[in-house]
Amino acid sequence: MKLAVKEREFVTTTMKHITSLYNYALCLTKNESKAKELLKKTYALASNQFGDFRDKTNIRLRLFRIMKDCNYYHNHNGVKVVESGVSFRYDFDPNDIRLVLERNLTKDDLWWLLQNLPENFRTVIYLKDVEGFSYEEVSEFFNVSIGTVRSLIHNARRALGLKLVQFAKEVEAETVG
């Protein structure tokens, strides 16, 4: 009987995050069937760990972290690989920004551009700008300082901005040509 209560508690506590988790899985995998599989694995792992969650555990953050780890270890066959930091510097011409603003970019266009960013950039933009995680939550998610998170968000947004400019120029060239 106690197990049924725990299962019910797990379902009511976690299912309200399923859409956000599925979208994050799409962000990580870039494939619908792989995203669904990752979502299933995440919920299976979370269900097994649910008894270990503390009362003050941020369930939403914990689910995202489980998904990230599940995806990471699946892609690297259980071998942890340390990613080297990459520095980006992008300078924008004000005319480029005007060009981006004049284009009617769709949600699908933005999603496609986001998918073409490195995984850590996609993840930080998704967590902060789409899901609305606080800097502290993103810091806990990546297990880095808040200053590092702010830098990562800055670099990710700049990289996305460059992709937007490139995309707008391509659209402009197709329209003119």
C-alpha positions as CSV (number, residue, x, y, z in Angstrom):
1,M,0.0,0.0,0.0
2,K,2.8,2.4,0.9
3,L,4.4,1.8,-2.6
4,A,1.2,2.8,-4.3
5,V,1.2,6.1,-2.4
6,K,4.8,6.8,-3.3
7,E,4.0,6.0,-7.0
8,R,1.0,8.3,-6.9
9,E,3.1,11.0,-5.2
10,F,5.9,10.6,-7.9
11,V,3.4,10.9,-10.7
12,T,1.6,14.0,-9.3
13,T,4.9,15.7,-8.5
14,T,6.7,15.0,-11.8
15,M,4.1,14.8,-14.5
16,K,3.5,18.6,-14.5
17,H,7.0,18.9,-15.9
18,I,6.7,16.4,-18.8
19,T,6.2,18.9,-21.6
20,S,9.2,20.9,-20.5
21,L,11.3,17.8,-20.2
22,Y,10.2,16.6,-23.6
23,N,11.1,19.9,-25.2
24,Y,14.5,19.7,-23.4
25,A,15.0,16.1,-24.7
26,L,14.3,17.4,-28.2
27,C,16.9,20.2,-27.6
28,L,19.4,17.5,-26.6
29,T,18.7,14.8,-29.1
30,K,17.4,16.8,-32.2
31,N,15.2,13.8,-32.9
32,E,11.6,13.1,-31.8
33,S,12.0,9.3,-31.3
34,K,15.2,9.7,-29.4
35,A,13.6,12.5,-27.3
36,K,10.8,10.2,-26.4
37,E,13.2,7.4,-25.5
38,L,15.3,9.8,-23.4
39,L,12.1,11.0,-21.6
40,K,11.2,7.4,-20.7
41,K,14.7,6.7,-19.4
42,T,14.6,9.9,-17.4
43,Y,11.3,9.1,-15.7
44,A,12.4,5.5,-15.1
45,L,15.6,6.8,-13.3
46,A,13.7,9.5,-11.5
47,S,11.2,7.0,-10.3
48,N,13.9,4.8,-8.9
49,Q,15.5,7.8,-7.2
50,F,12.3,9.4,-5.9
51,G,12.7,7.9,-2.5
52,D,16.0,9.7,-2.1
53,F,14.6,13.1,-2.9
54,R,14.5,15.4,0.1
55,D,11.5,17.6,1.0
56,K,13.2,20.7,-0.2
57,T,14.6,19.1,-3.4
58,N,13.9,21.2,-6.5
59,I,12.1,18.4,-8.4
60,R,12.1,20.2,-11.7
61,L,15.8,20.9,-11.5
62,R,16.5,17.3,-10.4
63,L,14.5,15.9,-13.4
64,F,16.4,18.1,-15.9
65,R,19.7,17.1,-14.3
66,I,18.8,13.4,-14.5
67,M,17.9,13.9,-18.2
68,K,21.2,15.7,-18.9
69,D,23.2,13.0,-17.2
70,C,21.2,10.2,-18.9
71,N,21.8,11.7,-22.3
72,Y,25.4,12.4,-21.6
73,Y,26.3,8.9,-20.4
74,H,24.3,7.3,-23.2
75,N,26.2,9.3,-25.8
76,H,29.6,8.6,-24.2
77,N,29.0,5.0,-23.3
78,G,29.4,5.7,-19.6
79,V,32.8,7.4,-20.1
80,K,32.9,10.9,-18.6
81,V,34.6,13.3,-21.0
82,V,35.7,16.7,-19.8
83,E,34.7,19.4,-22.2
84,S,37.3,22.1,-22.8
85,G,36.0,25.7,-22.5
86,V,35.6,27.5,-25.8
87,S,35.9,31.3,-26.0
88,F,33.8,33.1,-28.5
89,R,33.9,36.7,-29.6
90,Y,31.3,38.0,-32.0
91,D,31.1,41.6,-33.3
92,F,27.9,42.7,-34.9
93,D,27.3,45.3,-37.5
94,P,24.2,47.4,-36.5
95,N,22.9,46.8,-40.1
96,D,23.1,43.1,-39.4
97,I,20.9,43.5,-36.4
98,R,18.4,45.6,-38.4
99,L,18.3,42.8,-41.0
100,V,17.4,40.2,-38.3
101,L,14.7,42.4,-36.9
102,E,13.1,43.0,-40.3
103,R,12.8,39.3,-41.0
104,N,9.7,37.6,-39.8
105,L,11.4,34.6,-38.1
106,T,9.1,31.8,-37.1
107,K,9.3,29.7,-34.0
108,D,10.6,26.8,-36.2
109,D,13.4,29.1,-37.6
110,L,14.5,29.9,-34.0
111,W,14.3,26.3,-33.0
112,W,16.4,25.2,-35.9
113,L,19.0,27.9,-35.1
114,L,19.1,26.8,-31.5
115,Q,19.7,23.2,-32.6
116,N,22.8,24.3,-34.5
117,L,24.5,25.6,-31.3
118,P,26.9,23.5,-29.2
119,E,25.0,21.3,-26.6
120,N,26.1,23.4,-23.6
121,F,24.9,26.6,-25.3
122,R,21.6,25.0,-26.3
123,T,21.1,23.8,-22.7
124,V,21.9,27.0,-21.0
125,I,19.6,29.0,-23.3
126,Y,16.8,26.5,-22.9
127,L,17.0,26.4,-19.2
128,K,17.4,30.1,-18.6
129,D,15.4,31.7,-21.4
130,V,12.8,29.1,-22.2
131,E,12.2,27.4,-18.9
132,G,12.9,30.4,-16.7
133,F,15.4,28.8,-14.4
134,S,17.2,31.3,-12.1
135,Y,21.0,31.8,-12.3
136,E,21.3,29.8,-9.1
137,E,19.4,26.9,-10.5
138,V,21.4,26.9,-13.7
139,S,24.5,27.1,-11.6
140,E,23.4,24.0,-9.6
141,F,22.5,22.2,-12.8
142,F,25.9,22.7,-14.4
143,N,27.7,22.4,-11.0
144,V,29.6,25.7,-11.7
145,S,29.7,29.2,-10.1
146,I,27.1,31.8,-11.0
147,G,29.8,33.9,-12.7
148,T,30.5,31.0,-15.0
149,V,26.8,30.6,-15.7
150,R,26.5,34.3,-16.6
151,S,29.5,34.0,-18.9
152,L,28.1,30.8,-20.5
153,I,24.7,32.5,-21.1
154,H,26.4,35.6,-22.6
155,N,28.5,33.4,-25.0
156,A,25.5,31.3,-25.9
157,R,23.3,34.3,-26.6
158,R,26.1,35.9,-28.7
159,A,26.5,32.6,-30.7
160,L,22.7,32.5,-31.2
161,G,22.8,36.1,-32.3
162,L,25.5,35.3,-34.9
163,K,23.4,32.4,-36.2
164,L,20.4,34.8,-36.4
165,V,22.4,37.3,-38.5
166,Q,23.7,34.5,-40.8
167,F,20.2,33.2,-41.2
168,A,18.7,36.6,-42.0
169,K,21.5,37.3,-44.6
170,E,20.7,34.0,-46.3
171,V,17.0,34.8,-46.3
172,E,17.7,38.3,-47.7
173,A,19.9,36.8,-50.4
174,E,17.2,34.3,-51.4
175,T,14.6,37.1,-51.5
176,V,16.7,39.4,-53.6
177,G,18.0,36.6,-55.8
